[in-house]
Amino acid sequence: MLIAADYPFLDVFWTMLVFFAWVIWFWLLITVFADLFRRHDISGWGKAGWTALVIVLPYLGVFAYLISQGKHMAERKAADMQASRAEFDDYVRQAAGNGGPSDQIEQAKRLLDSGAIDAAEFEQLKRKALA
């Protein structure tokens, strides 16, 4: 119990504050590098320049990137999320719409009604869907 008494509350608070600042700093670095290497609008030399700046002068590099590209980072992230959501929605629609025999028979019936296939082809498609 003497160990706890030797470490005052403000020292504990300061240690926690420094630790969380350290975690946030690495989160910022990872965010900047992830955005930098996902970009398609700058060349490899531009990416190399930003990377060198962030590695050589980390605080200045990260803050300069966040100041100059912050709005664009948010726009790129939102666009990526929308694209991902659209792909997922398309996948769900495709999986839900083409899976069951009733949907296949319904499509075959529409083809029969439009005259694209005849009754024998409809029966063949119906047997195939029910098999």
GROMACS elastic network, one bead per residue, 0.5 to 0.9 nm:
[ bonds ]
;  ai    aj funct       b0    kb
    1     4     6  0.56677   500
    1     5     6  0.68344   500
    2     5     6  0.51222   500
    2     6     6  0.64674   500
    3     6     6  0.53101   500
    3     7     6  0.69698   500
    4     7     6  0.55457   500
    4     8     6  0.77771   500
    5     8     6  0.66951   500
    7    10     6  0.84089   500
    7    11     6  0.63697   500
    7    12     6  0.69002   500
    8    11     6  0.53958   500
    8    12     6  0.64941   500
    8    13     6  0.88245   500
    9    12     6  0.50629   500
    9    13     6  0.61652   500
    9    14     6  0.85938   500
   10    14     6  0.59864   500
   10    15     6  0.84625   500
   11    15     6  0.60506   500
   11    16     6  0.85476   500
   12    15     6  0.51367   500
   12    16     6  0.62210   500
   12    17     6  0.85999   500
   13    16     6  0.51767   500
   13    17     6  0.61559   500
   13    18     6  0.86911   500
   14    17     6  0.50029   500
   14    18     6  0.61474   500
   14    19     6  0.85154   500
   15    18     6  0.51871   500
   15    19     6  0.60873   500
   15    20     6  0.86506   500
   16    19     6  0.50584   500
   16    20     6  0.61580   500
   16    21     6  0.85042   500
   17    20     6  0.53103   500
   17    21     6  0.61163   500
   17    22     6  0.85720   500
   18    21     6  0.50577   500
   18    22     6  0.61137   500
   18    23     6  0.86964   500
   19    22     6  0.50669   500
   19    23     6  0.63391   500
   19    24     6  0.87260   500
   20    24     6  0.61135   500
   20    25     6  0.84710   500
   21    24     6  0.50629   500
   21    25     6  0.60567   500
   21    26     6  0.87433   500
   22    25     6  0.50595   500
   22    26     6  0.64386   500
   22    27     6  0.86586   500
   23    26     6  0.53175   500
   23    27     6  0.62091   500
   23    28     6  0.87031   500
   24    28     6  0.61382   500
   24    29     6  0.86327   500
   25    28     6  0.51110   500
   25    29     6  0.63027   500
   25    30     6  0.87405   500
   26    30     6  0.61540   500
   26    31     6  0.84836   500
   27    30     6  0.51787   500
   27    31     6  0.60906   500
   27    32     6  0.86138   500
   28    31     6  0.50177   500
   28    32     6  0.60929   500
   28    33     6  0.85617   500
   28    62     6  0.75937   500
   29    32     6  0.52090   500
   29    33     6  0.61529   500
   29    34     6  0.84753   500
   29    54     6  0.82871   500
   29    58     6  0.84804   500
   29    62     6  0.69399   500
   30    33     6  0.51815   500
   30    34     6  0.59222   500
   30    35     6  0.85010   500
   31    34     6  0.51216   500
   31    35     6  0.61238   500
   31    36     6  0.84252   500
   32    35     6  0.52474   500
   32    36     6  0.59540   500
   32    37     6  0.86320   500
   32    54     6  0.89688   500
   32    62     6  0.69557   500
   32    65     6  0.74123   500
   32    66     6  0.76509   500
   32    73     6  0.88176   500
   33    37     6  0.61025   500
   33    38     6  0.84891   500
   33    51     6  0.76040   500
   33    54     6  0.89071   500
   34    37     6  0.54624   500
   34    38     6  0.61664   500
   34    39     6  0.87598   500
   35    38     6  0.52127   500
   35    39     6  0.63118   500
   35    73     6  0.67120   500
   35    76     6  0.82704   500
   35    77     6  0.83517   500
   36    39     6  0.55726   500
   36    40     6  0.89665   500
   36    42     6  0.89171   500
   36    47     6  0.65068   500
   36    50     6  0.79370   500
   36    51     6  0.82639   500
   36    73     6  0.89961   500
   37    40     6  0.81378   500
   37    47     6  0.70316   500
   39    42     6  0.66402   500
   39    43     6  0.89444   500
   39    47     6  0.87302   500
   39    76     6  0.83033   500
   40    43     6  0.75737   500
   42    45     6  0.79775   500
   42    46     6  0.58366   500
   42    47     6  0.69014   500
   43    46     6  0.51831   500
   43    47     6  0.64279   500
   43    48     6  0.86364   500
   44    47     6  0.50273   500
   44    48     6  0.60338   500
   44    49     6  0.85078   500
   45    49     6  0.60225   500
   45    50     6  0.86138   500
   46    49     6  0.50330   500
   46    50     6  0.62574   500
   46    51     6  0.84984   500
   47    50     6  0.52357   500
   47    51     6  0.60268   500
   47    52     6  0.85197   500
   48    51     6  0.50144   500
   48    52     6  0.60111   500
   48    53     6  0.85186   500
   49    52     6  0.51486   500
   49    53     6  0.61556   500
   49    54     6  0.86036   500
   50    53     6  0.50702   500
   50    54     6  0.61125   500
   50    55     6  0.85603   500
   50    61     6  0.72557   500
   50    62     6  0.89388   500
   50    65     6  0.78075   500
   51    54     6  0.51263   500
   51    55     6  0.60940   500
   51    56     6  0.84801   500
   51    61     6  0.83325   500
   52    55     6  0.51110   500
   52    56     6  0.58450   500
   52    57     6  0.81095   500
   52    61     6  0.85462   500
   53    56     6  0.52606   500
   53    57     6  0.55715   500
   53    58     6  0.69005   500
   53    60     6  0.78893   500
   53    61     6  0.51579   500
   53    62     6  0.82935   500
   54    57     6  0.54785   500
   54    59     6  0.72945   500
   54    60     6  0.73083   500
   54    62     6  0.58110   500
   54    65     6  0.85598   500
   55    58     6  0.53188   500
   55    61     6  0.76665   500
   56    61     6  0.80443   500
   57    60     6  0.55552   500
   57    61     6  0.56530   500
   57    62     6  0.83589   500
   58    61     6  0.50671   500
   58    62     6  0.59252   500
   58    63     6  0.83529   500
   59    62     6  0.53897   500
   59    63     6  0.60516   500
   59    64     6  0.83359   500
   60    63     6  0.53001   500
   60    64     6  0.58465   500
   60    65     6  0.84462   500
   61    64     6  0.51400   500
   61    65     6  0.60713   500
   61    66     6  0.85482   500
   62    65     6  0.51271   500
   62    66     6  0.60972   500
   62    67     6  0.85447   500
   63    66     6  0.50230   500
   63    67     6  0.60065   500
   63    68     6  0.84628   500
   64    67     6  0.51353   500
   64    68     6  0.59857   500
   64    69     6  0.82126   500
   65    68     6  0.52312   500
   65    69     6  0.55656   500
   65    70     6  0.72506   500
   66    69     6  0.53276   500
   66    71     6  0.84334   500
   66    73     6  0.82970   500
   67    70     6  0.56033   500
   67    71     6  0.83564   500
   68    71     6  0.79662   500
   68    72     6  0.84862   500
   69    72     6  0.51850   500
   69    73     6  0.58769   500
   69    74     6  0.87203   500
   70    73     6  0.50615   500
   70    74     6  0.65088   500
   70    75     6  0.88301   500
   71    74     6  0.53262   500
   71    75     6  0.64129   500
   71    76     6  0.87809   500
   72    76     6  0.60454   500
   72    77     6  0.84543   500
   73    76     6  0.51943   500
   73    77     6  0.61065   500
   73    78     6  0.85791   500
   74    77     6  0.50848   500
   74    78     6  0.60940   500
   74    79     6  0.85568   500
   75    78     6  0.51261   500
   75    79     6  0.61183   500
   75    80     6  0.85776   500
   76    79     6  0.50755   500
   76    80     6  0.61021   500
   76    81     6  0.85739   500
   77    80     6  0.51040   500
   77    81     6  0.61653   500
   77    82     6  0.86201   500
   78    81     6  0.50879   500
   78    82     6  0.61319   500
   78    83     6  0.85923   500
   79    82     6  0.50715   500
   79    83     6  0.61152   500
   79    84     6  0.85060   500
   80    83     6  0.51342   500
   80    84     6  0.60855   500
   80    85     6  0.85233   500
   81    84     6  0.50406   500
   81    85     6  0.60398   500
   81    86     6  0.85298   500
   82    85     6  0.50193   500
   82    86     6  0.60508   500
   82    87     6  0.85831   500
   83    86     6  0.50644   500
   83    87     6  0.61793   500
   83    88     6  0.86002   500
   84    87     6  0.51745   500
   84    88     6  0.62334   500
   84    89     6  0.86337   500
   85    88     6  0.50888   500
   85    89     6  0.60908   500
   85    90     6  0.85766   500
   86    89     6  0.50551   500
   86    90     6  0.61061   500
   86    91     6  0.85262   500
   87    90     6  0.51386   500
   87    91     6  0.61476   500
   87    92     6  0.86637   500
   88    91     6  0.50264   500
   88    92     6  0.61842   500
   88    93     6  0.86154   500
   89    92     6  0.51011   500
   89    93     6  0.61405   500
   89    94     6  0.85145   500
   90    93     6  0.50990   500
   90    94     6  0.60189   500
   90    95     6  0.84730   500
   91    94     6  0.50808   500
   91    95     6  0.59955   500
   91    96     6  0.84273   500
   92    95     6  0.50950   500
   92    96     6  0.59302   500
   92    97     6  0.82740   500
   93    96     6  0.51880   500
   93    97     6  0.57414   500
   93    98     6  0.83479   500
   94    97     6  0.52253   500
   94    98     6  0.59617   500
   94    99     6  0.80698   500
   95    98     6  0.58987   500
   95    99     6  0.59866   500
   96    99     6  0.59149   500
   96   100     6  0.79472   500
   97   100     6  0.74657   500
   97   103     6  0.68183   500
   98   101     6  0.83544   500
   98   103     6  0.63894   500
   98   104     6  0.70019   500
   99   102     6  0.87380   500
   99   103     6  0.72668   500
   99   104     6  0.79894   500
  100   103     6  0.54690   500
  100   104     6  0.66541   500
  100   105     6  0.88901   500
  100   129     6  0.81979   500
  101   104     6  0.50149   500
  101   105     6  0.61007   500
  101   106     6  0.84462   500
  101   126     6  0.82182   500
  101   128     6  0.88054   500
  101   130     6  0.60232   500
  101   131     6  0.88362   500
  102   105     6  0.50849   500
  102   106     6  0.60094   500
  102   107     6  0.86072   500
  102   129     6  0.78721   500
  102   130     6  0.84925   500
  103   107     6  0.61906   500
  103   108     6  0.85824   500
  104   107     6  0.51370   500
  104   108     6  0.62072   500
  104   109     6  0.86053   500
  104   125     6  0.79996   500
  104   126     6  0.76926   500
  104   129     6  0.63006   500
  105   109     6  0.60594   500
  105   110     6  0.86073   500
  105   122     6  0.82765   500
  105   125     6  0.71732   500
  105   126     6  0.55870   500
  105   129     6  0.67267   500
  105   130     6  0.85928   500
  106   109     6  0.50050   500
  106   110     6  0.62677   500
  106   111     6  0.86831   500
  107   110     6  0.50912   500
  107   111     6  0.63015   500
  107   112     6  0.86559   500
  108   111     6  0.50046   500
  108   112     6  0.61597   500
  108   113     6  0.86149   500
  108   117     6  0.82071   500
  108   121     6  0.86799   500
  108   122     6  0.59827   500
  108   123     6  0.89204   500
  108   125     6  0.66936   500
  108   126     6  0.74037   500
  109   113     6  0.60546   500
  109   114     6  0.85124   500
  109   122     6  0.69506   500
  109   126     6  0.89456   500
  110   113     6  0.50567   500
  110   114     6  0.61054   500
  110   115     6  0.85648   500
  110   116     6  0.87371   500
  111   114     6  0.51546   500
  111   115     6  0.62008   500
  111   116     6  0.52220   500
  111   117     6  0.59135   500
  111   118     6  0.85619   500
  111   122     6  0.81479   500
  112   115     6  0.51456   500
  112   116     6  0.60033   500
  112   117     6  0.51037   500
  112   118     6  0.59749   500
  112   119     6  0.68498   500
  112   121     6  0.84313   500
  112   122     6  0.64695   500
  113   116     6  0.77517   500
  113   117     6  0.83091   500
  113   118     6  0.89654   500
  114   117     6  0.79166   500
  115   118     6  0.67539   500
  117   120     6  0.81503   500
  117   121     6  0.60193   500
  117   122     6  0.67214   500
  118   121     6  0.54400   500
  118   122     6  0.62779   500
  118   123     6  0.88529   500
  119   123     6  0.61917   500
  119   124     6  0.86106   500
  120   123     6  0.51505   500
  120   124     6  0.62442   500
  120   125     6  0.86860   500
  121   125     6  0.61412   500
  121   126     6  0.84939   500
  122   125     6  0.51263   500
  122   126     6  0.60611   500
  122   127     6  0.86214   500
  123   127     6  0.61144   500
  123   128     6  0.85307   500
  124   127     6  0.51936   500
  124   128     6  0.61717   500
  124   129     6  0.86379   500
  125   128     6  0.50380   500
  125   129     6  0.61280   500
  125   130     6  0.86462   500
  126   129     6  0.51192   500
  126   130     6  0.62183   500
  126   131     6  0.86057   500
  127   130     6  0.51762   500
  127   131     6  0.60503   500
  128   131     6  0.52101   500
